[in-house]
């Protein structure tokens, strides 16, 4: 895929992912235009002040809840990366309708606007919390995934194709435990909800590169899942605050001990490749099955979970991963 003649729109473009994606795309792929779509004028101003002011970069103020604004912003756009979401678990639990309006209805608006504008490719960002969800955030992202994948049926004769990327926790992103541990260690004490807890981890750079690769390879209808390592939260605390006392405070509502990226039921339509899994559509109504010739089928009852992962980060590897944030790079 040649990006140089492509116009790309990023919803949630001022967030942790959106900024890094924009920076990487402009630097490595040099597209014709990148449009940052977000609702916060201050964050857009701060991005420009930080050097995001290339001549092929545009800023649109708008909310994914506003379909008309999305349709206007997508005029002439070739690729949409849908990263806008309310993602703080406690905030979503306390404000359920707001999470639904942004994460579900907002995704519906992105889909409808992309169809109307003739966008070629739409990739929605999801999370491991969408698999067997136990909190509202995960439930809204599961709905967003279903909306995105099934919207391929609406394309008809249009060229628009929809896919998803689903991955784990991003080190240092807004809402990550990494900034929390950085703040807590000054007091000599860090809090962990449960000592058994495990999570999938990847860097922001890895997430961005994976999304770019998936856009280039997508047929439509897939959910792309990268192969990424796990860590225990205890090891993460030891890496970041080795001299601090760890206090276990009990698991919070809506929190899991372990995260799952592919469930047993999904594994039946999933193929494994060297660096990722591809969850194919459940219903053979259109496309998305080209991956069967490229990967291998998974065994019955396969489950890709953070506690049974075959790849684990050591304390030393975790230290390297969080090093940029130790130096004050937390957003």
N, C-alpha and C positions, 0 to 999 in steps of 0.2 A: 504493500500500500504506500503510495506516494502522498505524503502529508503536505507537500509544498503548495498544492492548489486547493487545499481543504480549508473550510471555515469551521471552527470548533467552538461550541458553547458549553460552558461548565456551570451548572447550577450549584449554588453553595460555593462559588468560586473564591470567596475570601476566607474559607475555612482552612484548617491545616492541610487537608488533602488538596483542596482546590488551588491553594497557593503553590504547593510543591509541583502539582501537575502542570500548572501554567508555566512555571519556571522551567521545568524539564522539557516540555513540549516546545517552547520558544527556543530553548538552547539547542536541543538535539534534532528536532524535526523541522523547525522553521516553517510552520503552516502559513497560509495566506492571511489568516486572521484568527485570533482567540478572543472570545467574548466572555467576560466574567459577569455572571448573573447572580446578584445577591440583593438582600433587602437592607443591608447596613451601609449607609453612606460613609460613616466614619471608618469602617474597615476598608472600604474601597479607597478612601483618601490615604489611609496608612499604607496600603499596598503601593500606591503610586509614589508616596514619599520614600518608600523603601527601595525604589528603583524599578518597579513594575510599570514602566511608562514607554515601552517600545511602540513604534509607529503602527504595528499590526496588532496591538492590544486595545480592546474596547471594554468599557464598563457600562453595564446596564443595571440600574436600580429596579428591582422588581421582586415579587414574592411568588413562589411556585403555587400558591393558592389562587393566583390571578391568571386564569387561562388566557385572557386577551393579551396581557402583557407578554406572556410566554410566546404566543403566536407571533407577536410583533418582533420579539427578540430573535426568533428562529428563522426569520425571513432570510433565505439564501444560505442557511447553515447546512453543512454536510454531516457533522458528527455532534451528538449531544452526550455529554457525560453528566449523569444525574447524581450529584453528591449531596444535594441539599437535604437536610433532615434534622429533626429534633432527636437527639441521641442520648441525652442524660437520663438514665433509668429512673432516678427518683423524681425528676421533673416531669417525665412522661406519666408516671404513676399518679402524680398529684394533679396533673392537667391533662386528663385522658383525651378530651375532645380536641385539644390543641395538637397533640401528637397525631391523632387521626387526620385532622385537617391538613397538616403538613406532610406527613409520611405516606398516607394513603391517598387522600384527595389530591395532594400535590403531585404525586406520581401519576395519577390518572390525568391530571392536567398536562403534564409533560408528554405523556403518550399521545393525547388528543392533539396537542399543538404540533408535535413532531409529524403526525400523520397529515395534518392539514397543510403543514409547510413543506412536506416532501423531503424531510430529513432522511438520509440514507441509513445511518446507524445510530442507535440509542443504547447506551450501556448504563445500567443502574447499579449503584454500589449498595451491597448488602452486608450482612454481618453473621457471625456464627450464632448470634442470639436469635436469629430467625428460624433455627432448627429446633424443633420441639420447644417452642417458646414458653417461658414461665413468667415473663413480664410483658407489659403493654408495648414497650419499645420493640421487643422481639416479635410480638404479634403484628405490629404495624409493618415491620420490615418483611415478614413473611407474606403479608398481603401485598406489599409493594413488589416483591419478587413474582408472585402469581399474576399480578396485573401486568407486569412488564413482559413476562414470558407468553402469557395467553394473548397479549395484544398483537402478536404476529398473525393471529387469525383475522384481525381487522384490516391488515395491510392489503388484502385482495391483490389487485394488479399493481399496486404501488411498490416501490423499491424499499420502503422503510422496513428495517429489521431491528428487533429488540432482543437484548441479552442482559445477563446479570453477572456481576463479580461478587463472590462471597468470601470474605477472609476474616481473620481474627483480630486481636487487639493490636493497634498501631502504637509503637513506642513513642511516648511523648506527645501524642495528639491531645487536643482539648478533651478533658474528661478522663484521660488516662491516669492510672495509679502512679505513674512515674513522677509527675509534678507534685503529687500528694506526698510521696515519700521524700522528695527533695525538701519540701517545706517542713515535714515532721522531724527529720533527722537532726535539725538544729536543736531540738528540745531533748534529744537523746532517747526518744521513744517513737516507735512506729506502730501503727495499728493494722492488724490483719483480721479479717472476719473468721477464717477457719484455716487451720494449719494444713489441711489436706488439699486445699484449693490449687487447681492447675489452670493454665490458660495457654492458648496459641498466641504467638508473638511474631511480628514482622516490623521492619523499619518502614518509615514513610516512603523512602526511596524505592524499597522493594514493592510496596503497594502501587506506587505510580507506574513503575516499569511494567508490572503485571497487567495493569489496566490498559496501557498502551499496546502491549502484546496481544491482549484479548480483543481489542478493537480491530486490530489488523487481521486476526484469524476468525472472528465470529461469522457464523452463517445466519444466526437468529434462532432464538429458542433455548439457548444453552444457559446454564449457570456454571461459571468457571470458578474452581476452587484451587488455590495454590497449595503445594506441599510446603508446609512451614513448621518450624520447631515449636515444642512446648517448653514451659518452665513452670516450676512451682512458685507460688507467690512468696513463699518463705525464702527461696533462693534469690528471688528478685530483691527482697528486703535486705538480705545479707550482702548482696552485691552493691547496693546503693547506700546502705547504712550499717556497715559491719560492726560498728561499736555501739549501736543503739539497742535498747531493750525492745523486744517484740511483745506487744499486748494483743491477745486474741479476744475479740469483742463479740463474736457470734455472727452467724450468717444473716444477712439482711433480706428483707422481703424482695422477691423478684430476682434473687441472685442464685446462681448455680454453683455447685462444687466444681464441676468440669464442663467445658464447652464442647459442642459437637459441630463439626463442619459438614458431615454427610451422615444422614441417618440410615438405619438398616433398610427402610422402605425405599429411600432414594437410590440406594446402591444398586438396585435391580436395573435401573436405566442409566447407570454411571459407567464411564470408561476411564481407565487409568492411563496417563501418559507419564513421561519421564519426570516432569516438573509440576504436574497438576492433574486434577481430576476434572472431568466434564460431565455435569449432570444433564442428561438429555431430557427433552420434554416427555411427560408421562403419556400423552396422547399422540399417536402417529397421524396427526391431521395435516401437517405441512412439512416443515423442514427441521433441521437441527440434529439429524441422525447421521450426518457425514462423518462424525467422529468415530463411529463403530469400526471403520476401516483403519483408523489411525492409532487406536489404543486397544487395551485389553479389558475384557469384562472383569468385574469384581466378583469375588466369591460370595456365596449366599451369606446373609446376615453380616456383611461387612459394615463396620462403623468407624468413622474417622473422628476420634475424640481426643481431647487434650491429655487425658490421663492414660490412654493406651497408645499414644503416638510412639513411633519408632525413633523419632529424632528429638533430642532434648538439648537445651542450652545448659552449659556449665556456668558456674558463678563467674568465671573469667570471661566467658563469651558474653554474658549479660553485661558485664562491666564495659566491654567494648561497644555494645549496642547502645548503652545509655550515656556513653562518654560525651557526645555532643550536647546533651542536656545538662551534664555536670558543669559544662563550660558556660552555662547561661543561655542555652539556645531554646529553652522551653518557651512555647508560644503562649 
